[in-house]
Amino acid sequence: MLIVIVVAAFMIIALLAVVMLVIAKRQNQMKTEYDVLSYLKNNPDKASLYMLKNGVEMISYHAEVQRPLASTAKLIVAVEFARQLVNKSLDQDEEIPLEELQRFYIPGSDGGAHEKWMESVKAQNKIIENRVTLFEIARGMLIQSSNANMEFLMQRLGLDAINANLQHLSMTSHDRLFPFSSAGLICSFVQEQEKISFEEALLSIEGMSREEYMAHAMNIHDILGNGKDSSAIKRWNTRKSYARELQLMESRKQPRGTARDYANLMRAIQNETLLPHAINGVLKSLLEQPVDATKMKEFGNKGGSSISILTEAFYCTDIKENQIQLALFIHEESELEQIWLRKKTHLFLAKLLTDSLFEEEVQKQLSVQVDDSISPNGS
C-alpha cells in the first residue's frame, strides 16, 4: 500500500511539473517587446543598453558596467585580422588546410556554429582541395560564430597583438581576450592533471583567479594547436563538461566589456574612423549582412550567447538615412528568463529601430543613472 501511495505521489508531482512547464511556455510565447523593456528596467544588475543615433547618445542604461561578452568579443579578433591584412602581414586569399581548423573544433560547444559554417562554404564551393581562405575563416568566425575559427585566428594573429587593440580602441574597461572556447575543457583537464573528481575540479575552478583561469585556457589552446595530442578533445569534451553549474561558472569567467565601448566601436567601423582607414572596409565586408531594403540600407552586427549570456552589438542605416549604433548586454542565470529573452529580444530591437514612439518609451523607462551599488567593473 505504501509503495502505491509513493508512486502516486511521484506521478502527481511529475504531472504538476509538466502542467507548470506548459503554462510557463504559453506565458513566454505571449511575451512581447514590452516585456523585454520591463525586464531591462527591473534588472539593472543584469542588463546594459547603449544607443547612438546620428552621433547623439539616445539611451545610456548601465552602459559602463562590465558584463561577460560571449562571442561578441570576436569583434576584437576581427579588428586585428583587418589590421594585419592592411599592413600586409596576412594575405586574405591564403588557403588554410581544414585540418588546422579542426584541431580547435570541440563538438557540441558552439551550438552547431562550426558545422553551419562548413555547410555554408561547401555550398558556395569555397573549399578547394580541403582548403579554405583566411578571409572565409574570419567571416565564419563572425557570421556563423565558429569558435574553432576564432581559436585558429587567435593562434595565427597572436593574442598579444589582438589585445593591443583594446588600447588602440581606448577600450580600457575591457578584459584581455583569451581562448574562451578552449576554456570549456578546463574542468576535465584539471581532473586529469590533478587526479581529482568532477566536484573537486568545480571547486578548484571557482577559486581560480582570472589570471590562473586564463593560463589554463591558454595551455589547452596550445595543446590543441600543436596537434600532438590527437585524443585531447575526445578525452576532455565529456558529458559533464556541459553540466549547468559548470557552464554558469564558465560564463562568469568570460572576457567582459561594456555596452558603451561596443556601440562606439560599431560607430567607428560604420563611419570609417578607425586607423588606418583601410581596415574599416575589411571589417564591413566581414560584418555586413543582406538587408530588407524596405527597412534598412545597411546592417552589420555581432552577437553572442551562452547558457547565461545574451549580447548584441550592431550598426545600421535605416531608410530615413539615420545611422544607429547599439549594444545590448544581458547576463541572466535563470534558465526560465533566458529562454524567453532569447526568443523575444529581437522583437525589442526591431521595434526600437523602427518605431519612434517605442524609442521614446524606452528612453523614458530607462532614463536612470547607474546605481551606486553597481560598480563599473561589474562587482
Sequence and secondary structure as in RCSB ss.txt:
>XXXX:A:sequence
MLIVIVVAAFMIIALLAVVMLVIAKRQNQMKTEYDVLSYLKNNPDKASLYMLKNGVEMISYHAEVQRPLASTAKL
IVAVEFARQLVNKSLDQDEEIPLEELQRFYIPGSDGGAHEKWMESVKAQNKIIENRVTLFEIARGMLIQSSNANM
EFLMQRLGLDAINANLQHLSMTSHDRLFPFSSAGLICSFVQEQEKISFEEALLSIEGMSREEYMAHAMNIHDILG
NGKDSSAIKRWNTRKSYARELQLMESRKQPRGTARDYANLMRAIQNETLLPHAINGVLKSLLEQPVDATKMKEFG
NKGGSSISILTEAFYCTDIKENQIQLALFIHEESELEQIWLRKKTHLFLAKLLTDSLFEEEVQKQLSVQVDDSIS
PNGS
>XXXX:A:secstr
 HHHHHHHHHHHHHHHHHHHHHHHHHHHHH  HHHHHHHHHH TTTEEEEEEETTEEEEEESTTS EE GGGGHH
HHHHHHHHHHHTTS  TT EEEHHHHHTT  TTSSTTHHHHHHHHHHHTT  BTTEEEHHHHHHHHHTT  HHHH
HHHHHHH HHHHHHHHHHTT TT      TTGGGGHHHHHHHHHT  HHHHHHHHHT  HHHHHHHHHHHHHHHH
H   TTHHHHH  GGGG HHHHHHHHHTS EE HHHHHHHHHHHHHT SSSTHHHHHHHHHHB    TTTEEEEE
EEEEE SSEEEEEEEEEETT  EEEEEEEEE   HHHHHHHHHHHHHHHHHHHH HHHHHHHHHHT     TTS 
TT  
